[in-house]
Amino acid sequence: QVQLVESGGGLVQPGGFLRLSCAASGSFFSNDVSKWYRQGPGKQRELVATITDGSTTYGDSVRGRFTISRDYENDVVYLEMNNLKPEDTAVYYCNLYREDDGMDYWGKGTLVTVSS
């Protein structure tokens, strides 16, 4: 079992910056797939970014503004969000897929509000 805890959400003005963290209860494996999703008010859950051992991918709406990274030493996945827009307002969820046990793990989410 892996527990994921997100932090770093809050209220920020348009054009601002936030860094979200997702702390895992155990060590990452090299073949783990980590993702950030978000769900805005009245919207479906949307995949924001993915990181594997060798690559990163981003949703069209955040590419060029958001960066996902993974710290193996501290077992944390980050999402750096630049040039935030009101439409980025959402609850952001951390997800881990562990190939070794075929399990999907989720955090409880952290709220990001972009507003002036």
C-alpha positions in Angstrom: 0.0 0.0 0.0 1.1 3.5 -0.9 -0.3 6.7 0.7 -0.1 9.9 -1.2 -0.5 13.3 0.4 -0.7 16.5 -1.7 0.1 20.0 -0.5 0.9 23.4 -1.8 -2.5 24.5 -3.1 -4.0 27.9 -2.3 -5.2 31.2 -3.7 -3.0 32.9 -6.3 -3.6 35.8 -8.7 -3.6 35.3 -12.5 -0.1 35.1 -13.9 1.2 33.7 -10.6 3.1 30.6 -9.6 2.5 27.6 -7.3 4.4 24.4 -6.6 2.3 21.4 -5.6 3.9 18.5 -3.8 2.8 14.9 -3.5 4.6 13.0 -0.8 4.6 9.2 -1.0 4.7 6.9 2.1 7.4 4.7 0.5 10.1 4.8 -2.0 9.4 5.2 -5.7 10.2 2.3 -8.0 11.9 3.1 -11.3 8.9 1.8 -13.3 6.2 3.7 -11.3 4.1 6.1 -13.3 3.2 9.3 -11.5 0.5 11.6 -12.7 -1.3 14.8 -11.7 -5.0 15.2 -12.5 -7.3 18.0 -11.8 -11.0 18.5 -11.6 -12.5 22.0 -11.9 -15.9 23.1 -10.8 -18.5 21.5 -13.0 -15.9 19.7 -15.1 -14.6 16.2 -15.6 -11.3 15.0 -14.2 -8.5 16.0 -16.5 -5.0 14.5 -16.9 -2.5 17.3 -16.4 0.9 15.7 -16.5 2.7 12.3 -16.4 6.2 11.3 -15.5 7.9 7.9 -15.9 11.5 7.0 -15.4 12.4 8.4 -18.8 9.9 10.9 -19.9 7.2 13.5 -19.2 4.0 14.4 -21.0 1.5 17.2 -20.5 -2.1 18.1 -21.4 -2.6 20.6 -24.1 -4.0 23.2 -21.8 -0.9 23.3 -19.5 2.0 22.4 -21.8 4.7 25.1 -21.6 3.4 26.4 -18.3 3.5 23.4 -16.0 6.5 21.1 -15.1 6.3 17.7 -13.4 9.3 16.2 -11.6 10.0 13.4 -9.3 12.5 13.4 -6.3 13.6 9.8 -5.7 15.6 10.8 -2.6 12.6 12.3 -0.8 9.8 10.4 -2.5 8.0 13.4 -3.7 6.4 14.3 -7.0 6.2 18.0 -7.8 4.0 20.1 -10.1 5.3 23.5 -10.8 2.7 25.8 -12.3 3.6 29.1 -13.9 1.5 31.8 -15.5 -1.6 30.5 -13.8 -5.0 31.3 -15.3 -8.5 31.4 -13.8 -9.3 28.2 -15.8 -6.6 26.4 -13.9 -8.8 26.6 -10.8 -9.4 23.0 -9.7 -8.7 20.4 -7.1 -5.4 18.8 -8.1 -4.9 15.1 -7.4 -1.7 13.0 -7.3 -1.8 9.5 -8.8 0.7 6.7 -8.7 0.4 3.5 -10.9 2.7 0.8 -9.6 3.4 -1.8 -12.3 4.8 -4.3 -9.7 1.4 -4.8 -8.1 -0.9 -3.4 -10.8 -2.4 -0.9 -8.3 -3.5 2.7 -8.7 -3.0 5.0 -5.7 -4.6 8.4 -5.2 -4.2 11.3 -2.9 -7.1 13.3 -1.5 -6.4 16.4 -3.5 -5.3 20.0 -2.9 -7.4 23.0 -4.0 -5.9 25.6 -6.4 -7.8 28.8 -6.9 -6.7 31.4 -9.5 -8.5 34.7 -9.0 -7.8 38.4 -8.6 
